[in-house]
Amino acid sequence: MIRTILLLLLSVNLVFAQEFTSVVRGSVKDADTGLPLAQATVQLDDQGNVTDEAGHFRFEGVKVGRHILTISFVGYQTLVIQEILLESGKENVQEVRLSAAGRQLQEATVSGSRPPAFNSVQAITVEQTLRYAATYLDPARVATSFAGVAAANDQANGLVVRGNSPNSMQWRLEGVEIVNPNHLSNAGTFSDRPTSTGGGVNILSTQLMGTSYFMSGPFPAQYGNAMAAILDMSLRKGNNEKSEFTAQAGLIGLDIAAEGPLSKRNKGSYLVNYRYSFTGLLGAMGVNFGGEDIRFQDLSWNVSIPTKGNGNFTFFGLGGVSSNDFKADADSLQWENDKDAYNIKYKNKMGALGVTLTQPIGTRGTYHAAFAISGLHTTRLATPLYQQWQPYGDIEGSSRLTNNKISGNTSYAHRMNPNHRLTLGTFLLFQEAERPTLTNQSLHVWTVQPYVNWGWKISESLSVEVGLHSMISKVRSDRADMHASVEPRLALRWQSSADTRWSFSYGIHSQLQSADLYTAYYGVSDNYKNFQLAPSKGHYFTLGYQRNFSNASMLKIEAYLQNQYDIAVGTDLERTYSAVNLVEQIPNIYYENKGKARNYGIEVTYQKLLTNQFYLLATGSLYKATYATAAGLWSGTRFDGRHTLSLTGGKEIKSGARGIWGFNAKILWIGGFKERPIDEEYSRKLNYTIESSDSYSVKLRDYFRPDLRIYWKKSHRSYNRTLALDLQNVSGTQNEAYHRYDAFQKKVVVQKQLGLIPVLSYRWEF
């Protein structure tokens, strides 16, 4: 008996002492042509390997934990991927892109994909999204850790970038423009109406995400129709060798993901994810949050099929529905504000379908095409519980917004020799939108955006990229108005030493007006529309300095100037508006392209990647955002907060051979945005908010918020799991969102942003 017990104890000790392993594999390709690089040297920590004829590499029996991957090839820059986390039950698959070598820069790299050569580009990896505090698994919220980026409101992921309105940002998926890909696009807004670029939760699940790029300008030639920023999201391929599954439960929702090979004969793969909100489950049981029943669900997928000649075809899609139902309390004695007197129903539906094709041509060229159809439909209906209670015009009423986009991108990249590469292509966009007004008018806009980009390595230390982007647009087919712009792009990089880089970028950028602005009416006739508006434009300059250090860290400083012109501004003699201040509220007046805006500032970033179980990202900016009306009067914009400061960091502690404890923190200190003063006496007479001036002269208090994320990872023989606790606004700071007149309280009140929110989640991968 004693011998049996000893044998059992010995077996248990052997099991727990065993170090579990998994696989690290991937492919290495030319960054410009996408052609595979055979015999490239690949090193994982101290293990060496080379790629095969198809550019593939593989490491078997790798211990779970953190690793460093180094890839080199003759004539190309060596790439070091610092932040690789290998967990049991999950293979780590890397798609590496190497660019032609100039003078070698010892660069701290977080991604295997080559970013555009222009300034102001940040990679967002899935690993960062899962590790950073208070991201809600949303790449847009990761971007709030970057210099010069701030969330417009805690409840949503709409971003204010370098003092620009969130409306100036563009969402892309697989290289093509799509509609707002977020649930609850009204989240955090003053009027409870939908926005064009933000929402409460991203519809695309992190389970499908590859490396995304966040750009704040100037943009490379292949990017257009954006004035502030572009979030270019990419989808990863599913595992084409074995089936893998992920299940996650938390306050955000219940996620179930599956991936694997399509068949045993080909190298195709599938990846699919379904998510249902946890708040929706609680709502079904009669539990709500502040009287609101919030629900959402979404489905997303990506199917990858290899083609002949190392090409690849993908079919992807996503769709989501969300709702916010607020029911008035029948007992008016329980009312605290004017909203309590209304039943409000908000519904949001979004979907997208797309295909891509990448096909090498010869030994130096690659053809790429992408096509997507996306649509967004929102409805809002607010009715008073009792007909005699109709105090607040901004609450009551109905609204509906429909926005559809058909977009495509076709391009050809050719590497003429190691020193020259050429890319040319065309981007097509057709947009159809409807915002019911007195005349029930629809909007139809199409654009053609040809572009060309030439990269030239002048010497071992100096390189240049010269591009030309053009946008030809037309609003409504029955009008003769057609607008065209020629937009040069330029990027210079000088590596003064192995660890120091200087850079300069310039570009002219333009962007169509928002659909709401085009359909804003100033009369009852169908002719009284703003279809005559041309796109807004701007000159963008950025000067950068980067110093890399030996401990996988770097310091980056960027100074920028944005001179914007042809801004849509109101010409009403009593009240003047500028589109640079608008988010979801669109004044129904006549607009002309007579406005200007000027944003300038300096940004500092210090980043240490996760090495020796510690990482740090410290960013700060000082900036000024101003605009001019049609009369030429200059003043600060609504988003002129003057400064941003973000501190994101974390420490991992090993727990045995297979466990990791992670402690992550994030601190935000942002200058308060501005708003127009409220005429309280006049508002009391009319029973809704009346502003006394168009000038944004009232500054909100500075925004301060600390976040905390603690996780415990553990690898088992055939699976791994992660238990995490996120504490958003752990200090419970009462940050100001905006002021408004409350008709129930008969006074001006301040609307607060979110307080302490704990989010507990459990993730299981096998």
Secondary structure, 3 states (H helix, E strand, C coil): CHHHHHHHHHHHHHHHHCCCEEEEEEEEEECCCCCECCCCEEEECCEEEECCCCCEEEEEEEECEEEEEEEECCCECCEEEEEEEECCCCCEEEEEEECECCCCCCCCECCCCCCCCCCCEEEECHHHHHHCCCCCCCHHHHHHHCCCEEECCCCCCCEEECCECHHHEEEEECCEECCCCEECCCCCCCCCCCCCCCCCEECCCHHHECCEEEECCCCCCCCCCCCCEEEEECECCCCCCCCEEEEEEECCCEEEEEEEECCCCCCCEEEEEEEECHHHHHHHCCCCECCEEEEEEEEEEEEEEEECCCEEEEEEEEEEEEEEEECCCCCHHHCCCHHHHEEEEEEEEEEEEEEEEEEEECCCEEEEEEEEEEEEEEEEEEEECCCCCCCCCCCCEEEEEEEEEEEEEEEEEEEEECCEEEEEEEEEEEEEEECCCCCCCEEEEEEEEEEEEEEEECCCCEEEEEEEEEEEEEECCCCCCEEEEEEEEEEEEEEEECCEEEEEEEEEEEECCCHHHHHCCCCCCCCCCCCCCCCEEEEEEEEEEEEEECCCEEEEEEEEEEEEEEEEEECCCCCCCEHHHCCCCCCCCCEEEEEEEEEEEEEEEEEEEEECCEEEEEEEEEEEEEEECCCCCEEECCCCCCEEEEEEEEEEEEECCCEEEEEEEEEEEECCCEECCECHHHHHHHCCCCECCCCCCEECCCEEEEEEEEEEEEECCCCEEEEEEEEECCCCCCCEEEEEEECCCCEEEEEECCCCEEEEEEEEEC
